[in-house]
Amino acid sequence: MERMLQMQKIREEEAKLKQAGKQGASVPLIPKTANA
């Protein structure tokens, strides 16, 4: 269960980074990924 939840979180973070990259606003998301 934990592994699946971790993978889900990672996928969500990657999706956020991709969206932010398109918008050119990936900086605010970096601390979130670092803490996770």
Sine and cosine of phi, psi and omega as CSV:
sin_phi,cos_phi,sin_psi,cos_psi,sin_omega,cos_omega
0.00,0.00,-0.74,0.68,-0.05,-1.00
-0.88,0.48,-0.66,0.75,-0.01,-1.00
-0.88,0.47,-0.67,0.74,-0.01,-1.00
-0.89,0.45,-0.68,0.74,0.01,-1.00
-0.90,0.43,-0.65,0.76,0.02,-1.00
-0.88,0.47,-0.73,0.68,0.00,-1.00
-0.87,0.50,-0.64,0.77,0.01,-1.00
-0.88,0.47,-0.70,0.71,0.00,-1.00
-0.88,0.47,-0.70,0.72,-0.01,-1.00
-0.88,0.48,-0.70,0.71,0.00,-1.00
-0.89,0.46,-0.66,0.75,0.01,-1.00
-0.89,0.45,-0.69,0.72,0.01,-1.00
-0.89,0.46,-0.68,0.74,0.00,-1.00
-0.89,0.46,-0.65,0.76,0.02,-1.00
-0.89,0.45,-0.66,0.75,0.01,-1.00
-0.89,0.45,-0.69,0.72,-0.01,-1.00
-0.90,0.45,-0.65,0.76,0.01,-1.00
-0.89,0.45,-0.71,0.70,0.00,-1.00
-0.89,0.45,-0.70,0.72,-0.02,-1.00
-0.91,0.42,-0.61,0.79,0.01,-1.00
-0.87,0.48,-0.64,0.77,0.03,-1.00
-0.91,0.42,-0.60,0.80,-0.03,-1.00
-0.99,0.10,-0.28,0.96,-0.02,-1.00
0.98,0.19,0.49,0.87,-0.01,-1.00
-0.73,-0.68,0.79,0.62,-0.05,-1.00
-1.00,0.08,-0.22,0.97,-0.07,-1.00
-0.86,0.52,-0.74,0.68,-0.04,-1.00
-0.89,0.45,-0.35,0.94,-0.05,-1.00
-1.00,0.07,-0.30,0.95,-0.06,-1.00
-0.86,0.51,-0.72,0.69,0.01,-1.00
-0.87,0.50,-0.58,0.81,0.00,-1.00
-0.90,0.44,-0.71,0.71,-0.02,-1.00
-0.93,0.36,-0.56,0.83,0.00,-1.00
-0.92,0.39,-0.64,0.77,-0.01,-1.00
-0.95,0.31,-0.54,0.84,-0.02,-1.00
-0.98,0.22,0.00,0.00,0.00,0.00
